Amino acid sequence: ATFGGYFLLRRNWANVDKLAKRAVEQTDTTAIMSDGWYLRARQAHYQDDIASAAECYNKSDLARGGDERGYLPAKFGAAQLRISNGDFDGAKFRLEKIVSQSRSPEAMTLLGILHAEDVFTAQANGNKEDKSTERRKAIALLEQVRAAWRDPKKKLSPDAAVLLNLARLYENEAHDKSLACL
């Protein structure tokens, strides 16, 4: 399964499929089996086979313990699939579980941007619905990601999407913070 990642990046689908299938069929180790299912899920995801990708992400996650433990990359991939299917609430639910378990900067970024998009959509549509909770959640998550960039141990690079979303969230109430993000 280790070489599968290389072939996946090279988009050599035949080798990815062969290696992933071997990893799933010829092992007794659940971690290797999970890696095989994850490779198959990523291949299906790249090829826009959403149903197969969702099934393989789920099998990869279940092979390592499922809901409570599971496999973080498989959980994140499943959340990405929900977003591409337009199931934003389902994606938020999955991402909130990931963030509560691992504090993953990628999951916090995606969840923060989803909350921010709720706020921006409500503003653009002229809704008078109170989105202050979503705004606070988005700011908190994106600021945590921003703070993680400053930690030299994590070796994370700044992401323009985080800064732009923070600037838009701050623009009405805190102009100085909005400008600092740009």
Backbone hydrogen bonds, N-H to C=O, Kabsch-Sander energy under -0.5 kcal/mol:
donor,donor_aa,acceptor,acceptor_aa,energy
5,G,1,A,-0.8
5,G,2,T,-0.8
6,Y,2,T,-0.6
7,F,3,F,-2.1
8,L,4,G,-2.4
9,L,5,G,-1.9
10,R,6,Y,-1.6
11,R,8,L,-1.0
12,N,7,F,-2.8
13,W,11,R,-1.3
16,V,12,N,-2.0
17,D,13,W,-2.8
18,K,14,A,-2.2
19,L,15,N,-2.7
20,A,16,V,-2.8
21,K,17,D,-2.4
22,R,18,K,-2.1
23,A,19,L,-2.4
24,V,20,A,-2.0
25,E,21,K,-2.6
26,Q,22,R,-2.7
30,T,28,D,-0.5
33,M,29,T,-2.1
34,S,30,T,-2.7
35,D,31,A,-2.0
36,G,32,I,-2.1
37,W,33,M,-2.4
38,Y,34,S,-2.4
39,L,35,D,-2.4
40,R,36,G,-2.1
41,A,37,W,-2.3
42,R,38,Y,-2.7
43,Q,39,L,-2.4
44,A,40,R,-2.4
45,H,41,A,-2.7
46,Y,42,R,-2.7
47,Q,43,Q,-1.9
48,D,45,H,-1.4
49,D,44,A,-3.0
50,I,48,D,-1.2
53,A,49,D,-2.5
54,A,50,I,-2.7
55,E,51,A,-2.1
56,C,52,S,-2.6
57,Y,53,A,-2.8
58,N,54,A,-2.1
59,K,55,E,-2.2
60,S,56,C,-2.5
61,D,57,Y,-2.4
62,L,58,N,-2.7
63,A,59,K,-2.0
64,R,60,S,-0.7
64,R,61,D,-0.9
65,G,62,L,-1.4
66,G,61,D,-2.5
68,E,65,G,-0.5
70,G,64,R,-0.6
72,L,70,G,-0.6
74,A,71,Y,-0.6
75,K,71,Y,-2.1
76,F,72,L,-2.6
77,G,73,P,-2.3
78,A,74,A,-2.2
79,A,75,K,-1.9
80,Q,76,F,-2.2
81,L,77,G,-2.1
82,R,78,A,-1.8
83,I,79,A,-1.9
84,S,80,Q,-2.3
85,N,81,L,-1.6
86,G,83,I,-1.4
87,D,82,R,-2.6
88,F,86,G,-1.5
91,A,87,D,-2.0
92,K,88,F,-2.6
93,F,89,D,-2.3
94,R,90,G,-2.2
95,L,91,A,-2.8
96,E,92,K,-2.7
97,K,93,F,-1.7
98,I,94,R,-2.1
99,V,95,L,-2.9
100,S,96,E,-2.3
101,Q,97,K,-1.4
102,S,98,I,-2.7
103,R,98,I,-0.6
103,R,99,V,-1.2
108,M,104,S,-2.7
109,T,105,P,-2.3
110,L,106,E,-2.4
111,L,107,A,-2.6
112,G,108,M,-2.6
113,I,109,T,-2.4
114,L,110,L,-2.1
115,H,111,L,-2.3
116,A,112,G,-2.4
117,E,113,I,-2.5
118,D,114,L,-1.6
119,V,115,H,-1.7
120,F,116,A,-2.7
121,T,117,E,-2.6
122,A,118,D,-2.0
123,Q,119,V,-2.1
124,A,120,F,-2.4
125,N,121,T,-2.1
126,G,122,A,-0.6
126,G,123,Q,-0.7
127,N,122,A,-2.0
131,K,129,E,-0.6
135,R,131,K,-2.3
136,R,132,S,-2.6
137,K,133,T,-2.5
138,A,134,E,-2.8
139,I,135,R,-2.6
140,A,136,R,-2.7
141,L,137,K,-2.7
142,L,138,A,-2.7
143,E,139,I,-2.5
144,Q,140,A,-1.8
145,V,141,L,-1.9
146,R,142,L,-2.3
147,A,143,E,-2.4
148,A,144,Q,-1.7
149,W,145,V,-1.2
150,R,146,R,-0.6
150,R,147,A,-0.8
151,D,148,A,-1.0
154,K,151,D,-1.1
155,K,151,D,-0.8
162,V,159,D,-0.5
163,L,159,D,-1.7
164,L,160,A,-2.8
165,N,161,A,-2.2
166,L,162,V,-2.4
167,A,163,L,-2.5
168,R,164,L,-2.2
169,L,165,N,-2.2
170,Y,166,L,-2.3
171,E,167,A,-1.3
173,E,170,Y,-0.5
174,A,170,Y,-2.8
178,S,174,A,-2.1
179,L,175,H,-2.5
180,A,176,D,-1.8
181,C,177,K,-1.2
182,L,178,S,-0.7
182,L,179,L,-0.7
